[in-house]
Amino acid sequence: MENTFAPRGCICGPILPRFVLTMDMSPGAKTIYAILCDIAADKDHCWPSHARLAELLHCSVSSVKNWLRELVTHKLIAIRRNAARTSTYYMLKPSMLQASGAAFIGKAQEANFTSCQTKFA
């Protein structure tokens, strides 16, 4: 077909980690996690507003708050509320990465997993 493409190397932006895909969470919580990881990039935290997250997902602020609570419940993020009525979201070291190691990633990504473990340590 002429209107197809191979996505590897052609897509940038939020990517959903495989270990999150396998978790029993709502699709909204999984998507928010991917967005927070993308915004945090090489840091362990980020601070997008609820309104900005809602805008990115074309949903309500209350949905964003529900999905963030879900991520806290699953121990994927911690939230620190600041005096200026803003929140900082900390990306917690996923227990599934600690417990299962490279079982949650493909063979091609195995070398990158080591650097990920070092980053989370």
C-alpha positions as CSV (number, residue, x, y, z in Angstrom):
1,M,0.0,0.0,0.0
2,E,1.3,3.5,-0.8
3,N,-0.1,5.4,2.2
4,T,1.6,3.4,5.0
5,F,4.7,4.0,7.1
6,A,6.9,2.2,9.6
7,P,6.4,4.0,12.9
8,R,9.8,3.2,14.5
9,G,11.9,6.3,14.4
10,C,9.0,8.4,12.9
11,I,6.9,9.0,16.0
12,C,7.9,11.3,18.8
13,G,5.8,12.3,21.9
14,P,4.3,10.2,24.7
15,I,4.9,6.5,24.5
16,L,3.1,4.1,26.8
17,P,5.6,1.8,28.6
18,R,4.8,-1.9,28.2
19,F,4.6,-2.5,32.0
20,V,1.9,0.2,32.2
21,L,0.0,-1.3,29.3
22,T,-0.3,-4.6,31.3
23,M,-1.6,-3.0,34.5
24,D,-5.2,-3.0,35.5
25,M,-5.9,0.7,35.1
26,S,-8.2,2.9,33.1
27,P,-7.1,4.0,29.6
28,G,-7.2,7.6,30.8
29,A,-4.7,6.9,33.7
30,K,-2.4,5.1,31.3
31,T,-2.5,8.0,28.8
32,I,-1.8,10.5,31.6
33,Y,1.2,8.4,32.7
34,A,2.6,8.5,29.2
35,I,2.1,12.2,29.0
36,L,3.8,12.8,32.4
37,C,6.7,10.7,31.4
38,D,7.0,12.7,28.1
39,I,6.9,16.0,29.9
40,A,9.4,14.9,32.6
41,A,11.8,13.6,30.0
42,D,15.1,13.2,31.7
43,K,13.9,14.5,35.1
44,D,12.1,12.6,37.8
45,H,9.3,15.2,38.0
46,C,7.1,17.6,36.1
47,W,4.4,20.2,36.9
48,P,1.8,20.5,34.1
49,S,-1.5,22.0,35.4
50,H,-4.7,20.0,35.5
51,A,-6.1,22.4,32.9
52,R,-3.2,21.7,30.5
53,L,-3.5,17.9,30.9
54,A,-7.3,18.2,30.3
55,E,-6.6,20.3,27.2
56,L,-4.1,17.7,25.9
57,L,-6.6,14.9,26.4
58,H,-9.7,16.8,25.4
59,C,-11.4,15.9,28.7
60,S,-12.5,17.5,31.9
61,V,-10.3,18.6,34.8
62,S,-12.3,16.2,37.1
63,S,-11.3,13.3,34.8
64,V,-7.7,14.3,35.0
65,K,-7.9,14.4,38.8
66,N,-9.5,10.9,38.9
67,W,-6.8,9.5,36.6
68,L,-4.0,11.1,38.7
69,R,-5.5,9.5,41.8
70,E,-5.4,6.2,40.0
71,L,-1.7,6.6,39.3
72,V,-1.1,7.5,42.9
73,T,-3.0,4.4,44.0
74,H,-0.9,2.2,41.7
75,K,2.3,3.9,43.1
76,L,3.4,5.2,39.7
77,I,3.5,8.8,40.8
78,A,3.6,10.9,43.9
79,I,2.0,14.4,44.0
80,R,3.4,17.3,46.0
81,R,1.1,20.3,46.3
82,N,2.9,23.6,46.4
83,A,2.0,26.8,48.2
84,A,1.2,28.4,44.9
85,R,-1.7,26.0,44.4
86,T,0.3,24.1,41.8
87,S,1.3,20.4,41.9
88,T,4.6,18.7,41.1
89,Y,4.3,15.1,39.9
90,Y,7.1,12.8,40.8
91,M,7.7,9.7,38.7
92,L,8.1,6.8,41.2
93,K,10.4,3.9,40.5
94,P,7.9,1.3,39.1
95,S,7.9,-1.9,41.3
96,M,7.3,-3.9,38.2
97,L,10.6,-2.8,36.7
98,Q,12.4,-3.7,40.0
99,A,10.7,-7.1,40.3
100,S,10.6,-8.3,36.7
101,G,13.6,-6.7,35.1
102,A,13.8,-6.9,31.4
103,A,10.8,-9.2,31.1
104,F,8.6,-6.2,30.3
105,I,10.7,-5.0,27.4
106,G,11.6,-6.4,24.1
107,K,15.0,-7.8,23.2
108,A,15.9,-4.8,21.1
109,Q,15.4,-2.5,24.1
110,E,17.3,-4.6,26.6
111,A,20.4,-2.4,26.4
112,N,18.4,0.7,27.1
113,F,16.8,-1.0,30.1
114,T,20.1,-0.9,31.9
115,S,20.3,2.8,31.6
116,C,16.7,3.1,32.7
117,Q,17.5,1.1,35.9
118,T,20.5,3.3,36.6
119,K,18.3,6.4,36.1
120,F,15.7,5.1,38.6
121,A,18.3,4.0,41.1
